[in-house]
Amino acid sequence: MHRAVIEYDRTVSYVEADLLLLNIARARHHRPVHFTAVSSVAATFDFRTSAGIRGGLGSATDAVDRPINLEYGVSVAENPTITIVPITGEEFTKRVLRPLDEDKFEFLVHQGYDINMVLRLMARGMAIETEEGPRVLFNQPSQGDGFVEFRQRLLQLASLDEQRQLHIGPVLFEESQAVRTNRAPNPDEVVAALEKGFRWEADGEGKVHTVRRKAVGRLLIANYDPNRLPNEERRRLHEEAQRYPPDYILVDVRPGFPGGEFPLRGSILLRSLNAILGFVARSIDEEPESLVPPDPRTKMAGIRNPAKTLEIEESASPPDGYEFSVQFDGRYYSIRKFPVSQGMVPSWNQEAFAVLSNLFQMTVTDLTRYPTPAIAIAK
């Protein structure tokens, strides 16, 4: 049973990884993606033992002709039933096509993943505020200088993060609202306000009361601690971020703080899971990434900067030493255990593929909420 449980878990995890790689191969040929999930594995184990004595009875002289034999037998039967569910429907399709939100980015970065790696996968571009107006840098190699600057901006953020000089978190501020009344609030009203996070403050005459509450605002990436700013400035930062949808992340790298010699004021634009798969697929051959040198103002000590965000190898046969490999349209698409391309970093590929897998898991909703025809396979 111990062996079976471990093998089932290992098999299901490899199936999910191979399906993700298969969809990258589909996107490589501009085919529609499709996902299938293993929703359940039910196995029945039948353990049987038997023992007995076989022989004959007679005189001692007949013992040679009538031997006594001891018999003992053990048998184990395993009958698994695996249920797979095609992940389809409007709800899932919207989740795949809808841009990812800032919460998913924050969650992955706080798990310890390289911010440069996460944003190279998740970001479709960066909108920078300049004196001439906003300028957009797209995360597409075909964009030339815009792509190079985008990657250099990410390296600057990664450098600040490596130096522990980068703040990534929601803006915390205090909301307040003046309320004019002819009387002071009674105890029940005060208790009700406290339970909802509000507190009352009265003026000298007790006619104007100010209701205050701590608020958690939008996500901010900054080279300073926003909690040291005045409350009004923090509120303005939140309001600035609030003008954009949840797939925009406010970035504020100011002069006068670490990394301020390469300032940045703008937003990072996130893309959908489907767009991430397409980006990785195009990088195989159609739109390959190249090695981007850092900006001279960026400190690169300890910063990883491979040419490719996720290296998928396309070949006529499976390469040696691959981690995952699938066949599609007569070709093999593989992820090696150890990278071979120029500038690739050991373990980067595995980590980037893990980030992609986590993004997929966060995109897939609970399968039990949306009934879908299931396929049961009995062994």
C-alpha positions, 0 to 999 in steps of 0.5 A: 500500500505504501508503494502504491500510494507513492507511485500514484502520487508520482504518476499524477504529478508527472501527468499534470506536468506533461499536460502543461508541456503538451499545451505549450507544444500545442501553442507552438503550432497555434493549436487550441489548448486543452486541459484534463485533470485527474479528479480522483484515484480509488484503489481496492487492495485485497490481501489474502493468506492461506496455510495448510498441512497436506499428507497421509496417515499410516504406519511409520514404514509408510511415512516415506510414501505418505509425506506431510507437506506444509503449505503457505501462500500470500496474494495481493490484488490491486484494483484502481479506478482513476477518474479524469475530468476534461476542464472545459466550460465558460468559467474555466475559459475565462480564467485562462484568458483573463489577465492574472491579478496582483494577488497571485504575483504577490503570493508567488514572490512571498514564497521565495521565487525570483521576482525576475523569473516571476515577472518574466513569465507573468508580465506582458509589459510595463507602462512608465510615466515620463515627462512626455507621457506614459511609455509602454515596454512590451515583454516581447523579443520582437519589440527590440529596444523596448524589450531590452529595456523591459528586461533591464528594468526587471533586473533592477528590481531583482537587484534591489530585492536581492539587497533586501531594499525592495518593498512588495506589499499592499499600501496600508493607510487610514480612512477617515470620514467626518460625521456631524451629529447633535449627540455623542454616539451611545455605547452600542454604536461605539461597540458596533463600530469597533467590531467593524474596525472603525473608531470614533473621535469627537471634536471639543464640542462633541458635535463633529465626530470623525470615523477612522478605519485602517485600510489595506490598499492596492499592491505596491513595489517600491524601493522605500518603506511606504509605512514611513510616509504620511497617511495622506501620501499613502492614501494617494498611492492607493488611489493612483493604483485604484485607477487601474484594474487588478492586473496592474501593479504600481511600481515606484522606485524613487531617487534618494533611496537605494536603486534611485539612480535608475528611477521607475514610476509606472505600472507592471501589466500582467497577462493571462495564463493562455498568454504565458503559454503562448509566450513560452511557445513562441520562444522555442523558435518563432520569437526566441529570447536573447541574452540581455545585459544589465543596465550599467546602474544595476548591481548584478551580484548574485542576480541570475539572468539567463537568456530564456525564461523557460527553455523548451527543447524541440527535437526529433527524438527525446534528448538525454537527461530530460526532466519532462518530455511529450510528443506532439505532431511528430516532434518531442518537446522536452525540459532538460534536467540541466540546461544547455543554452548559453547563459542558462543557469542550473535549476532555473528551468525547473524553478520557472516550470514550477512557477508556471505549474503553480499559476495553472493550479491557481487558475483551475477552480474546484472541479466539484463546483462545476459538473463536467462529464468524467471518464473513469478508467478501471485497471 
